[in-house]
């Protein structure tokens, strides 16, 4: 494991992060669509209101107020229900408490001085967001050496028998009963923030970044998929949690599956949610991801009321002037280049094309793909045969890959005390 994870703390990653504004569970679905479209993460944390205004909260009280994380796939799946399609205006006014999947374990509050290695361990275990206080005067200064924590010697340092080089350090976490003022400001760190930090430290991680994702065991074979001929709505029967994506596949010879697209939160992030919901409820999975021609849509599909002021066709500025528009593939954010659905995938390259890599792709290349496309995952295909799906690589898989490798934290010819004395001087 690279020492960079021991030398840095969570506070280093909060520099420049905006202050978090709590999104309450009593807000409407319409408001959530706007908030997700304006967010930089593709999903928003949802909170319960404070029981008493101005109450000084403990960390535990704040953790209990956290409900879960809401994304575009959750919203589109909700709007695709029959009763919602028949009463769209009512559906848009539904409180998000009826839509968000409750999961209190997706967020944890941590101190700015928490070591990055500890934060990575939390994220590997399923935490997607870290809530970090910003009003404590933190200015982004790392601890210079891992055995010193906030100027004090760490306790519970375990030296494995027969080894001078490896340390297993257990930090005492800040007390969950500590309180913060109602005026305290917080920011949220996502796994994308951590990956961005890691990709800036590739030299310290050598030779891992140039190793293939296959050799690192970073490919997750347990992915969700749906056949292209199946109704698209089946993708929402059991929404995947991490990554929030379903592969749309076609079966080939020899029980292999080729990926032609995906139904995911990242693809639906800035789409027209009502149009996407109708398509999800009425089209096959293949039609949903490959697109439907405008002329077909104009003959057989219903009108949708959308706001023309939003460049990305989001439902925003409720109460603004609306116009009627026919459903098309472009209305859900896809822009197919093929004349019709049913052509081979090799002829199709549009905005709905899934992000893929090879089993031989390097870890650094996959990380760069995810960050440049603002994606939460990359689908993995065979090296010899294009588009034959073998698995997926998500944030959690990358975090496991970069932290599971053994490393020597302290050189063999130096003692812990010697290095600490060197640093203090």
C-alpha positions, 0 to 999 in steps of 0.5 A: 500500500502506497505511503501517500495514503498514510501521509495525507488526511481527508482535509486535504481533499476538501480544499475548494469543495463547496459547502453542502446544502442539505436537501430535505426529504420533504422536497418534491421530485421536481425539486430533486430533478433540478438539484441532481441536474445542478449537482457535480456528483450525479446524486444528492444526499437526502436528509430529515429536517432538524427536529428543533431549529437551532439545536446543537447536534452531535455527530450521531444525531446528524448521522441519524438524520441522513436518509440516503442518496437519490439519483436519476435512475431512482427518479426515472424508475419512480416516474415510469410507474403506471400511476405516475405516468397517468398523473405526471403533475402529481408525481412531480409533487411527490415528496422524495421520501417516497422515492429515495431508497433509505440507506443510512450507511452510505454516508459517514461524518469524519474529522478533517484530520482523519487519515486518508487510508482510514477513509479509503477503508470506509469507502471500500466497505460501502460508504459513498460520501464523507461529511467533513466539517469546513468551519474549523479553520482547516487549510489543507495541511497534511500530517507529515508522517503517519505515526504522528496524529494531530501532533500526538503519537498514535496508540495501538501500534502493532508490530507484526512478529518477525517483521520490522517493515510493516505497521498496522495502525489503529487510530482513535476515531473522534467521539460520536458524541462530539457536538457542532454548532448550528453555524458549522459548515460541511462539505461532502467528499465523494469517491470521485474526489478520492479517485481524482486525488489518486490519479494525481499520485500515480507515481507514488503508486507505481507499478500498480497504475500500469498493471492490467485490471485483470491482474489486479483483480479489479474486474467485478463479474457480478453485474446486472444485465437485461436482454435487449429484447426485454421490456426496459422497465425490467431493469428497474425491478431491482435497482442495482446499488453499486454501480447504479447501472444495468447492462443491455446485452444481446446473446451471441453464439456460445452463450456469450453476451455483447453489450449494446448500451446501459440503463444507468444513473450516470446516463440519465443524469441530465436527461428529460426525466419524464420522457425517459420514464415513458420510454422506460415503461413502453420500449424494449431495453434495446430501443431505449438505449439505441434510440427511436426515430423522430418520425416513428415517435411523431406518429405513435408516441404521446406528447410531453410537456417540457421546459424549453429554457433548459438546454439539456431538457431538464424539468426545471424552473417549475411554473415556467412557459412550457411547450409540447414536444414529441418523444424522441431518442434525443429527448432522453439524452441519446443521439443515435447515428444509425437510421433505425434500431436493428443495425449492428452495433459496429455501425452505431456510435452515439451518446448512449454507447456504453463506456468500455475497456479491455481486460488488459487495460491498465488501471490508470487508463480505466481511472482516466476514462471514468473521470473524463466521462464523469462515469461511476463505472466502466464495462469490461469486454474481452480483449480478442472480441469487441463488446463481449461483456465479462464484467464491470469496474466501479469506484469500489473495485478501484479502491480495493485494487490500490489498497490491497497491495502489501508495501513497506511503510518504513524502510528496513534500515530505519526505526520508527523512532528514528524517522519520527525524530528526523521529521520533527527536526 
